[in-house]
Amino acid sequence: MKIISYLMLDGNCEEALGFYKEVLNGEVAYLQRYKEAVGMEIADEDKEKILHAQLVFGENIVYFSDAGSHQPVKPGNNVALTLGFEDAKEQQRVYDLLAKEGQILMPLEDQFWGSKFGSLIDKYGFYWNLDCSNE
């Protein structure tokens, strides 16, 4: 079983998808715009927005979507994503890219539970925890 996080954005989904693709060395496995949805009534201002996208990196999947104009997004701390690493250099690379234009909550440091751990809010308002075992 895998946990797949779903990130809802307020009209900048395509930009965010490109950013995370780069940070996570991922691949966009699926992308559908609202205008391509069959049987849905779509407001004109939503037609080019992303209805559903899947970003695949390693064995992980994250879903993305733009909210429709009828459902405004309220960024906050309601979603936190935890990334587990085996390589501290890769952890640092990803942490640095996510922290750019974001807010560091906890710098990457060795923790009492035997991991190097840090947390931050990225430039899109999403909360990330990055954990790498020291063993």
N, C-alpha and C positions, 0 to 999 in steps of 0.2 A: 504494500500500500504506500502511496506517495501523497504528500500534501501539496496541493497546487494552489498557490496564492493568486488572487484576482485583483488587479489594480485598476481602479476606475479613475479616469482623468477628466478634466474639464475642457476638452477641445484641443489639448496638446498631446494626445496619445501617440501620434506618429513620431513626434520629436522625442518623447520619452522612450518609445520602443527602440529608436535608433541609438539613443544614449546607452540603454541597458544592453543592447546587442554588443556594442563596443566594449563596455566595461566587463561583461561576463563572457566575452568571446563566444557569443551565441549565434543562433540562426533563427530567423523568422520562419516558422514552419507553416503558419497559416495566417492569413489576413483577409478579413471581409469588411467592406464598408456598408454603412446603413443602406445605401442605394441598391445594394446587391441582395438585400433581404427579401425573400419571397413572402408575400402575404402580410407585410407590415406596413402600416401607414407611417410615413416618414415626413417630418417637417422639412421644408426646403433647406433651412440652415443646418440640418443634420446629415444631409445626403452624402457628403464627402468625409464625414467623421468615421472613425473606426468602430464598427459594431463589436468585432471580436478578433483578437490576434493571439497567437501563441508564440512565445519565445522559448526555444530549447537551448540549454547549455549543459553539457555533460549529460547526466541522467535526470536533469531537472526540467520542469516546465513552469512557466509563469504565464497567466492569461492577462490580457490587457483589453480595455475598452474605453471609449469616450462616452460620457454620460450624454443622454439626449438632452435637448434644450428644455424639456419638461421636468428634468430631474437634476438640479444643480448639485455639484460635488462640494463637499465641505472637508477639505484636507485636515487631517488631525492624526492623533496617535492611535487610531482604531486598527491599524495594520502594522505589524512588525514582521520583518522577514529575517530569518537567521540563516546565515551561510556557514557551513562547516568546511574547514580547510585542512589539508594534510601538509601543505607547503606554505611556510611563513612568508616567503617572498611573494607568492601569488596573493596571499591574504593582504600584504602591505600594498601591492599594486591596486587591488580592487578597492581597498579602504581609501587610498589616496584619491582615486578617481571619483568615488562616491562622495567623498568629503568636499571636493572642489565645488565651490559655490553653495555648500551646505553648512550644517551646524554640527560640530563634534559634541557628542554627549559624554563619551568616554574615550580617551585615546587608547590606541592599541598598547596593552601592557600585559605582562604576566600576571595571572590571577591565582588565587588560593586553590582553585579547583584543578589546577594543572594545565591550564590553557592560556594562550595569548588571546585576549578578547578586547573588542572595542565596539562602540555603538555610535550612531550618528543619524542625523536627518539629512537626506539628500536635497538637492535643489528643487525637487518636485514635492517635497513635504512628506516623503515616506521614511519610516523608521527602519534601520538596518542594524542587525547584530552580526558581528563577524568573529568566529571562534576557530582557533587552531590549536589542537592538542600539542603540548610540549613533549609528549612521549615519542 
